[in-house]
Amino acid sequence: MKHALLGLALTFALPALAQTAPELRDLDPDTLPPAPAESAAHDLTLPELYTSAEPDREVNGCIVPGRPDWLVEMNPATTNERMIVHGMQRLRWKQAVVESGECSCELRYPDWAAIISDFNENYALLDRQAMFEIDMAYHDKAAALRAEAAAICHEHGR
């Protein structure tokens, strides 16, 4: 009985399937088939697993601006760029604190947009070796100011 029902179903289903499939000789190789209707089943984009930018946070009474995604994510292709931008940020705040003798929030946490703009103007087109040497120069300059800047910020409770 099962086999009879299966045979009957195939008898009626095969002609219906044959009617919906186009003949290969009727297809024009220069035209594209119509696009399928939009549906969630065809959406293959990955869901967003984290925010588009690091959120701002509070540290010692200061609002610390969040870093852009490319500074947060660990992409090996942008390692040198990230190192230079972070080095520029460290040197910039330490120089500003030492020069002014105060440790205000604006000096301690400079704007990322200005730093990234400076990086794009001055260093973005350099090769990896040149970027590494520049990063080391920023590191050395920031290290020279570290103790003095830390003392000033400690006096101001930051």
C-alpha positions in Angstrom: 0.0 0.0 0.0 2.8 2.4 0.9 4.5 1.7 -2.5 1.3 2.3 -4.4 0.8 5.7 -2.7 4.4 6.7 -3.4 4.0 5.7 -7.0 0.8 7.6 -7.3 2.3 10.7 -5.7 5.3 10.6 -8.1 3.1 10.1 -11.1 1.3 13.4 -10.3 4.3 15.3 -9.0 6.7 14.8 -11.8 4.6 16.4 -14.6 4.0 19.4 -12.2 7.8 19.8 -11.6 8.5 19.5 -15.3 6.1 22.3 -16.1 7.9 24.7 -13.7 11.4 24.0 -14.8 12.4 26.0 -18.0 13.8 24.2 -21.0 17.5 24.7 -21.3 17.3 25.5 -25.0 14.8 28.3 -24.2 17.2 30.1 -21.9 19.1 33.1 -23.3 22.7 33.2 -21.9 22.8 37.0 -22.2 19.9 37.7 -19.9 19.8 37.3 -16.1 17.0 35.5 -14.4 14.7 37.7 -12.3 15.9 38.5 -8.8 14.1 36.7 -6.0 11.7 38.6 -3.8 13.2 40.1 -0.7 13.0 38.0 2.3 14.9 37.4 5.6 15.9 34.0 4.3 18.2 35.7 1.7 19.7 38.1 4.1 23.2 36.8 4.8 24.6 39.9 6.5 26.3 39.1 9.9 24.5 40.5 12.9 26.2 43.3 14.7 27.8 41.8 17.8 29.3 45.0 19.3 28.6 48.7 19.1 29.9 50.7 16.2 32.3 52.6 18.6 33.7 52.1 22.0 31.3 53.8 24.5 32.5 56.8 26.4 33.3 56.1 30.1 34.1 57.9 33.3 37.5 57.8 34.8 38.5 59.9 37.9 35.6 62.3 37.2 36.5 62.7 33.5 34.5 61.5 30.5 36.9 59.5 28.4 35.9 59.5 24.8 35.5 56.1 23.2 37.9 55.0 20.5 36.8 54.3 16.9 36.3 50.6 15.9 39.5 50.3 14.0 41.5 51.3 17.1 39.7 48.8 19.2 39.6 45.7 17.0 42.7 43.5 16.7 43.2 43.6 13.0 46.8 42.6 12.1 46.6 44.8 9.0 46.3 48.0 11.0 48.7 47.2 13.9 51.2 49.8 13.0 48.6 52.5 12.4 47.0 51.7 15.8 50.3 51.8 17.5 51.2 55.2 16.1 47.7 56.7 16.9 47.9 55.4 20.5 51.5 56.7 20.8 50.4 60.1 19.5 47.5 60.2 22.0 49.9 59.3 24.9 52.5 61.9 23.9 49.9 64.6 23.2 48.3 64.4 26.7 51.6 64.2 28.5 53.0 67.2 26.7 49.8 69.2 27.3 49.8 68.4 31.0 53.5 69.2 31.5 53.3 72.4 29.5 50.2 73.7 31.3 51.0 72.3 34.8 47.5 71.1 35.2 45.6 67.9 34.5 42.2 68.9 33.3 39.9 66.4 31.6 40.3 68.1 28.2 44.1 67.8 28.4 44.2 64.3 29.9 41.9 62.9 27.3 42.3 64.6 23.9 39.9 64.2 21.0 40.5 61.1 18.9 39.3 62.8 15.7 42.1 65.4 15.9 44.7 62.7 16.5 43.5 60.5 13.7 43.3 63.5 11.4 47.0 64.3 12.2 47.9 60.7 11.6 46.2 60.6 8.2 47.9 63.8 7.1 51.4 62.9 8.3 51.9 59.1 8.5 49.1 57.1 6.7 51.0 56.5 3.5 54.3 55.4 5.1 55.6 51.8 4.9 55.6 49.5 7.9 59.3 50.1 8.8 58.9 53.8 8.8 55.7 53.5 10.9 57.6 51.3 13.4 60.4 53.9 13.7 57.9 56.7 14.2 56.0 54.7 16.9 59.3 54.1 18.7 60.1 57.9 18.6 56.6 58.6 20.1 57.2 56.0 22.7 60.6 57.4 23.7 59.2 61.0 23.9 56.2 59.9 26.0 58.5 57.9 28.3 60.6 61.0 29.0 57.5 62.9 30.1 55.8 60.0 32.0 57.0 60.8 35.5 56.4 64.5 35.4 53.0 64.2 33.8 52.0 61.5 36.3 53.1 63.7 39.3 51.0 66.6 38.0 48.0 64.4 37.5 48.4 62.8 40.9 48.5 66.3 42.5 45.1 67.1 40.8 43.6 63.7 41.9 43.5 62.2 38.4 
